[in-house]
């Protein structure tokens, strides 16, 4: 059998052996897909060449690693190569019936079993894509056989009318980017359905070309290493190191030269190096560091490193504490990462030990957050725990503190300002009821009215509680922090940061970064928050 074969027949062929490429000539491999009619066995050839060359690249999701196909390569002798199942499917869809199509597809054109080959090819990945005639996007399999022509027709219409309807494509770019991010292909994930279903390959090379000519729309929208790493968290990866290495071609020269691809390097080192560079740009990075259960105990990666190797999962991960307060703690003159003092695995940051955690509430898990009754009970218990230790103050003051903390003060920045007077009154009244001695779990349901933005409505008011826990400090301040927060952790105000951070003291005068927090009375700009250089210390984070 020619071309892509079954495993049974392929076992009679010898394995394909890659020839080594010349890194000095920046050689790449190209795959020639020989013409034939749909349904016929595929015939392909693989050859090495030097850039520039005429070819198209293929972007697609590798899919389930357990599903593979065996492709027959005709380069001199017939040889076999086992590849991801979706590689076979993508090649079937781009094959022409009347002429050869030359493509570059990573699963075949890079020797996946050679660390040296992967290092060399990933290092020039930006040039491989930018030198191509266009990029073909294989979106995966569709159950509806009529869906493919409808999508193609929609894209054709979009290109036809886009210039006149979207001020020459400018206002289209962000919306299209968000749409593509939501697609299975963009997230590098594919269906594992084994049924024989109709397929569609939507070739977006024309759209890709037009948008690229408008000023590199995607790369331009991500301007810093910090933003690139945040973007990487949205994607799935079959190789964890690619969460950093796949970004090299659109990084600035300083970052890309410091993060050259090396697949022999431990993942922890790669994540720490990328995070350190990003933190030196901006401490906003720290607000996007979330730990999952067991991370801090295992300590496989430094606590201050962004886990961009993992896709965000809001069943486990929280929403970031808002970074819209428009104020920061003062920037210290003391030594830290920006002044050059550092060693492997340790991050030095200047700050103040502002308070300590004395009591924590249970975690607001998704099962609690998404259940109206369970959330009411959790909220009532949390409020009562705070009021029992908060000391003498008026119910009105406590109500304001609780209202600000439960939504990380974000209602002042968004919907709260748009509330009608009676809506604001209802919110405060609900909190005052929760503070009264007669409060019961049932009466706390007043807090769940739609205008207070409960989880059962649009989630604006309570969203920062999901996968977090409330806590009370030694100085009787109320806060919300990471789910891993525990008694004995400290609350630190770090130089130049937008909110406090929870740190965990270790035995050797080092700390683990637990994560960002909102603490009423300790936010930048809060009345009474002062910064004295004599109170500064250098935190060694590991």
SVG drawing of the C-alpha trace seen along z (x, -y; Angstrom):
<svg xmlns="http://www.w3.org/2000/svg" viewBox="-35 -58 62 65">
<polyline fill="none" stroke="black" stroke-width="0.4" points="0.0,0.0 1.3,-3.4 1.3,-6.7 -0.3,-6.6 -1.0,-3.0 -2.4,-0.9 -0.1,0.2 -0.3,3.8 1.0,3.2 3.4,0.5 5.2,3.0 6.7,4.6 8.6,1.3 11.7,0.2 11.5,-3.0 12.4,-6.2 15.8,-7.6 16.2,-11.4 19.3,-12.9 21.0,-15.5 20.4,-19.1 23.2,-21.7 22.5,-24.3 25.0,-26.8 23.0,-26.8 19.7,-27.1 18.3,-24.1 14.7,-22.9 12.8,-19.9 9.9,-20.3 7.2,-17.7 6.0,-17.3 2.4,-16.1 1.9,-14.4 -1.4,-15.0 -4.3,-12.5 -8.0,-12.3 -9.8,-12.4 -9.8,-9.0 -6.8,-7.7 -3.7,-6.6 -1.3,-9.4 2.2,-9.7 4.7,-12.1 8.4,-12.9 10.6,-14.6 13.6,-16.7 16.1,-19.2 16.5,-22.7 17.8,-26.1 15.7,-29.1 14.2,-30.9 12.0,-28.4 8.5,-28.1 6.2,-26.3 3.2,-26.7 3.1,-26.0 0.3,-24.0 -1.1,-24.9 -3.2,-22.3 -3.7,-20.5 -1.7,-17.3 -4.7,-16.0 -4.7,-12.9 -1.1,-11.5 -2.5,-7.9 -4.0,-8.2 -1.4,-7.8 -1.1,-7.0 1.7,-5.5 2.8,-7.6 4.9,-6.1 7.6,-8.4 9.0,-7.9 12.4,-9.5 14.6,-7.0 13.3,-3.9 9.9,-3.4 10.1,-4.0 7.5,-4.4 7.1,-7.1 4.6,-7.1 2.9,-10.5 0.0,-12.0 -3.4,-11.0 -4.3,-14.7 -1.1,-15.0 -2.5,-12.5 -5.9,-14.1 -4.4,-17.6 -2.3,-16.3 -5.4,-14.6 -7.2,-17.9 -4.5,-20.1 -3.6,-17.6 -4.4,-18.9 -5.7,-16.7 -3.7,-18.2 -0.3,-19.3 2.3,-18.8 1.8,-20.9 4.9,-21.6 4.3,-22.2 6.1,-22.4 4.4,-20.5 6.1,-20.2 5.4,-16.6 7.2,-15.4 9.6,-18.2 11.2,-18.2 12.8,-15.0 10.8,-14.7 13.1,-12.1 16.2,-14.3 16.7,-17.0 19.4,-18.6 17.0,-18.8 14.2,-20.3 16.5,-22.9 17.8,-24.0 14.4,-24.1 12.5,-25.9 15.3,-28.5 14.3,-29.5 10.6,-28.9 9.8,-32.6 11.7,-32.6 10.1,-29.3 6.6,-30.8 7.4,-34.3 9.2,-32.9 6.2,-30.8 3.8,-31.6 1.0,-31.4 -0.3,-29.4 -2.9,-26.7 -5.0,-26.1 -6.5,-22.7 -9.4,-23.2 -10.3,-19.6 -13.2,-17.3 -16.8,-18.5 -19.8,-16.2 -22.0,-18.3 -20.8,-17.7 -22.5,-21.0 -20.6,-23.1 -17.3,-23.4 -18.8,-25.2 -20.8,-27.4 -17.7,-28.4 -15.8,-29.0 -18.6,-31.1 -18.7,-33.2 -14.9,-33.8 -15.2,-34.8 -18.0,-37.2 -16.0,-38.6 -13.0,-39.3 -15.2,-40.8 -16.9,-43.4 -14.3,-43.8 -12.5,-46.8 -15.6,-48.9 -17.3,-47.8 -14.4,-47.8 -12.4,-50.9 -9.9,-49.0 -9.8,-45.9 -8.6,-47.8 -11.6,-47.3 -11.9,-43.7 -8.6,-42.6 -9.3,-42.3 -12.6,-40.6 -11.2,-38.1 -8.3,-37.4 -10.7,-36.5 -12.7,-34.3 -9.7,-32.4 -8.5,-31.9 -11.8,-30.2 -11.3,-27.7 -10.1,-24.2 -7.2,-24.6 -6.0,-27.8 -6.0,-26.2 -4.0,-23.2 -6.6,-20.7 -8.4,-18.2 -11.3,-15.8 -10.6,-12.2 -13.8,-10.9 -13.1,-7.7 -16.1,-7.8 -15.8,-8.3 -17.0,-11.8 -17.0,-14.4 -14.0,-16.8 -13.3,-20.3 -10.0,-22.1 -10.6,-25.8 -7.6,-27.4 -7.2,-30.8 -4.1,-31.8 -5.8,-34.6 -7.2,-36.1 -3.9,-35.5 -2.1,-37.4 -4.4,-40.4 -4.2,-40.8 -0.5,-40.3 -0.1,-43.1 -2.0,-45.3 0.9,-45.4 1.4,-42.0 -1.9,-42.3 -1.3,-39.5 2.3,-40.2 1.6,-43.9 -1.1,-43.3 1.3,-41.6 4.1,-44.0 6.0,-42.6 7.2,-39.3 4.8,-39.6 1.8,-39.8 3.2,-37.0 3.4,-34.7 -0.1,-35.6 -1.2,-34.7 0.6,-31.4 -1.5,-30.3 -4.5,-30.2 -3.1,-27.5 -2.7,-23.8 0.7,-22.3 1.9,-18.8 5.4,-19.8 5.5,-21.9 8.7,-23.7 7.0,-25.1 4.9,-27.3 8.1,-29.5 10.0,-28.4 7.0,-28.8 7.0,-32.5 10.7,-33.2 10.0,-34.5 7.8,-37.3 9.8,-38.2 12.1,-41.1 15.8,-40.4 16.9,-40.6 14.3,-38.0 14.7,-35.6 18.5,-35.6 18.3,-34.7 15.7,-31.9 17.2,-30.1 15.6,-26.7 17.1,-23.8 14.9,-20.8 17.4,-19.1 17.0,-21.9 14.7,-21.2 11.2,-22.7 11.6,-24.4 14.7,-26.3 12.9,-27.5 9.9,-28.8 12.0,-30.5 14.2,-32.2 11.2,-33.5 9.4,-34.6 12.5,-36.4 12.9,-38.4 9.2,-39.3 9.3,-40.4 12.3,-42.6 9.9,-44.3 7.0,-44.7 5.8,-43.2 2.4,-42.8 3.6,-39.3 3.3,-38.3 -0.5,-38.9 -0.9,-36.1 0.9,-33.4 -1.6,-30.8 -0.8,-27.6 -2.8,-24.5 -3.2,-22.0 0.1,-20.4 2.3,-22.9 3.9,-24.6 4.5,-21.3 6.1,-19.6 8.1,-22.7 9.0,-21.4 9.1,-24.9 10.0,-28.1 6.9,-29.6 7.4,-32.9 7.5,-31.3 4.4,-31.6 3.1,-28.1 2.6,-28.9 3.1,-25.2 -0.4,-24.7 -3.6,-25.9 -5.7,-28.1 -8.6,-26.1 -11.1,-28.1 -12.4,-25.0 -9.1,-25.2 -7.6,-28.6 -9.0,-31.9 -9.7,-35.1 -6.9,-37.6 -7.3,-40.3 -8.0,-43.5 -5.0,-45.5 -7.1,-48.6 -6.4,-50.6 -4.1,-52.9 -1.8,-53.2 1.3,-51.2 3.4,-51.0 6.5,-53.3 9.4,-52.0 12.3,-51.3 15.9,-52.3 17.0,-49.1 18.7,-46.2 16.4,-43.7 16.2,-41.9 16.5,-45.1 19.9,-45.9 21.5,-42.7 21.7,-40.6 20.3,-37.2 21.0,-33.5 19.4,-30.5 16.0,-29.6 15.8,-32.6 14.0,-35.9 14.9,-38.9 12.3,-41.6 12.2,-44.6 9.1,-45.2 7.5,-45.5 6.1,-42.9 2.7,-44.6 0.7,-42.0 0.2,-38.3 -2.6,-35.9 -4.3,-34.7 -7.4,-33.0 -8.7,-31.6 -12.1,-30.7 -12.9,-27.6 -12.1,-27.8 -14.9,-29.0 -14.8,-26.1 -16.6,-26.0 -19.2,-23.6 -19.9,-26.1 -19.8,-29.2 -22.1,-27.7 -24.7,-26.6 -27.0,-29.3 -27.7,-27.8 -24.2,-26.5 -22.7,-29.9 -25.2,-31.6 -24.1,-29.3 -20.4,-29.9 -20.8,-33.6 -22.8,-33.7 -20.1,-31.7 -17.3,-33.9 -19.0,-37.1 -19.7,-35.8 -16.1,-34.6 -14.9,-38.1 -17.4,-39.9 -16.5,-37.7 -12.9,-38.8 -13.0,-42.2 -13.4,-44.2 -15.5,-47.2 -16.7,-49.3 -20.0,-50.3 -22.1,-48.0 -21.9,-50.5 -18.1,-50.5 -18.0,-46.7 -20.5,-46.5 -18.4,-48.8 -15.3,-46.7 -17.0,-43.5 -18.6,-44.9 -15.3,-46.2 -13.4,-43.0 -15.8,-40.5 -15.5,-42.1 -11.9,-43.3 -13.2,-46.8 -14.0,-46.3 -17.6,-47.5 -16.2,-51.0 -14.5,-50.6 -17.3,-49.0 -20.9,-48.3 -21.3,-49.8 -21.1,-53.3 -23.9,-52.5 -26.2,-51.2 -29.3,-53.2 -29.6,-54.6 -32.1,-51.9 -29.8,-49.2 -26.9,-50.6 -29.1,-50.8 -30.2,-47.2 -26.6,-46.0 -25.6,-47.8 -28.8,-46.7 -28.1,-43.1 -24.7,-43.4 -26.1,-45.0 -28.6,-42.2 -25.6,-39.8 -24.0,-41.6 -27.0,-41.6 -27.2,-39.1 -30.4,-37.7 -28.7,-36.7 -29.4,-33.3 -28.2,-31.5 -31.6,-32.0 -31.7,-35.8 -28.3,-36.1 -30.0,-35.2 -30.8,-38.9 -27.3,-39.3 -28.1,-37.1 -30.5,-39.4 -29.7,-39.9 -28.8,-43.5 -26.0,-42.6 -24.3,-40.5 -24.5,-37.1 -22.9,-34.1 -26.3,-33.1 -26.6,-36.3 -23.6,-37.9 -21.0,-37.1 -19.4,-40.6 -19.7,-41.2 -18.5,-37.8 -16.3,-36.6 -13.0,-37.1 -14.1,-34.7 -14.2,-31.7 -11.2,-29.4 -10.1,-31.8 -10.6,-32.1 -11.2,-34.9 -8.8,-35.5 -8.4,-37.8 -5.0,-39.2 -3.5,-39.8 -4.4,-43.4 -8.0,-42.4 -8.0,-43.2 -10.3,-41.3 -8.8,-40.0 -9.3,-37.6 -6.3,-35.6 -5.2,-32.4 -6.8,-29.1 -3.5,-28.0 -3.4,-30.8 -3.0,-29.5 -2.5,-30.8 1.1,-32.0 1.6,-33.4 2.6,-37.0 1.1,-39.9 3.8,-41.8 3.7,-45.1 6.3,-44.8 8.0,-47.7 6.2,-48.9 3.3,-46.4 -0.4,-47.1 -1.6,-45.0 -0.3,-43.0 1.0,-39.5 0.8,-36.5 4.2,-35.0 5.0,-31.8 8.0,-31.9 10.4,-29.0 13.0,-27.8 16.0,-29.3 14.8,-33.0 13.4,-32.4 9.8,-32.6 7.4,-31.1 5.1,-33.3 1.5,-32.1 -0.1,-34.8 -1.8,-38.1 -4.4,-39.3 -6.9,-42.1 -6.6,-43.3 -8.8,-46.1 -6.7,-49.0 -3.5,-47.8 -4.1,-48.6 -2.0,-51.3 -3.6,-54.6 -5.6,-53.4 -5.7,-56.0 -2.9,-55.3 -0.8,-53.1 2.8,-54.5 6.1,-53.4 9.3,-54.0 12.6,-53.0 13.8,-51.8 11.0,-49.2 12.1,-47.7 13.5,-44.3 14.6,-42.0 12.5,-39.0 14.3,-35.9 11.5,-34.0 12.1,-30.4"/>
</svg>
